[in-house]
Amino acid sequence: RVKEWRGDVIFLHEVTEGAADRSYGIQVAKLAGLPPSVVERAKQVLAELEATDRSAPTRRMVDDLPLFAAAPRPAATPAPDPVLDLLDGMDLDDMTPREAQEALYALKARRVRTP
């Protein structure tokens, strides 16, 4: 059984014979962790589908309502890199060979290891 409460779906852990009185696909998509933009778009598509005459052909309308329409993505900002920050702060022309070697060891110690 399924109950809807405050816009969310609550699955009651009881299986009953027969079909549900409506579809809970959007709520399941939300629970499954689909991006909020996809869930919102699915709600828009569903509202359009429910508002149309059921006897009219829906194929053309469905083609006009792509669920995964391209949405602008925010530009990703790279995470700060502590090794690059250290390099930026070094004056390589003023280093002695010993200081350069120590700087290399410090950089190696700060390197982020990826598997």
C-alpha positions in Angstrom: 0.0 0.0 0.0 1.0 3.6 -0.6 0.1 6.8 1.1 0.8 10.3 0.0 1.6 12.9 2.7 2.7 16.5 2.1 3.7 15.8 -1.4 5.8 12.8 -0.5 5.0 9.2 -1.0 5.1 6.8 1.9 5.3 3.1 1.1 3.6 1.0 3.7 5.3 -2.3 3.8 2.2 -4.3 2.8 1.7 -5.9 -0.6 -1.9 -6.2 -1.8 -3.3 -7.8 -4.9 -4.3 -5.5 -7.8 -3.2 -2.2 -9.3 -2.8 1.1 -7.5 -5.3 3.8 -8.1 -2.6 6.0 -9.7 1.1 6.1 -10.7 3.8 6.9 -8.2 6.6 7.1 -10.7 7.6 10.7 -9.9 7.7 10.1 -6.2 9.8 7.0 -6.8 12.1 8.9 -9.0 12.5 11.5 -6.2 13.2 8.7 -3.6 15.7 7.2 -6.1 17.7 10.4 -6.0 17.1 11.7 -9.5 18.1 15.4 -9.9 15.5 17.8 -8.7 15.4 19.4 -12.2 14.3 16.0 -13.7 11.7 15.5 -11.0 10.3 19.0 -11.6 10.3 18.5 -15.4 8.4 15.2 -14.9 5.8 17.0 -12.9 5.4 19.5 -15.7 5.0 16.7 -18.3 2.5 14.9 -16.1 0.5 18.0 -15.7 0.4 18.6 -19.4 -0.6 15.0 -20.1 -3.4 15.1 -17.4 -4.7 18.4 -18.8 -5.2 17.0 -22.4 -8.1 15.2 -23.8 -7.6 11.5 -23.3 -9.1 10.6 -26.6 -6.6 12.8 -28.6 -3.4 11.3 -29.9 -0.7 11.9 -27.4 2.4 10.9 -29.4 2.9 14.4 -30.9 2.4 16.0 -27.4 4.9 13.6 -25.8 7.5 14.4 -28.4 7.0 18.1 -27.6 7.5 17.5 -23.9 11.0 15.9 -23.5 11.6 14.9 -20.0 15.4 15.3 -20.1 15.4 18.6 -22.0 18.9 20.1 -21.9 19.2 22.4 -19.0 22.1 24.8 -18.5 24.6 23.4 -16.2 26.5 25.6 -13.8 30.1 26.0 -14.6 32.2 23.7 -12.4 34.8 25.4 -10.4 37.9 23.3 -9.8 38.7 22.4 -6.2 41.7 24.2 -4.8 44.9 22.2 -5.2 47.3 22.7 -2.2 50.3 21.7 -4.3 49.6 24.3 -6.9 49.0 26.9 -4.1 52.5 26.1 -2.7 54.1 26.3 -6.2 52.4 29.7 -6.8 53.9 31.0 -3.6 57.5 30.0 -4.4 60.1 32.3 -5.9 62.1 29.7 -7.8 64.7 32.2 -9.0 65.7 33.0 -5.4 66.0 29.4 -4.2 69.2 27.7 -3.4 69.6 24.1 -4.6 69.0 22.9 -1.1 65.8 25.0 -0.7 64.5 23.7 -4.0 65.1 20.1 -2.9 63.3 20.8 0.4 60.4 22.4 -1.6 60.2 19.3 -3.8 60.0 17.1 -0.7 57.3 19.3 0.8 55.3 19.2 -2.5 55.6 15.5 -2.6 54.3 15.2 1.0 51.3 17.4 0.2 50.4 15.6 -3.1 46.9 14.2 -3.1 47.1 10.5 -3.8 44.3 9.1 -6.0 43.8 5.3 -6.3 
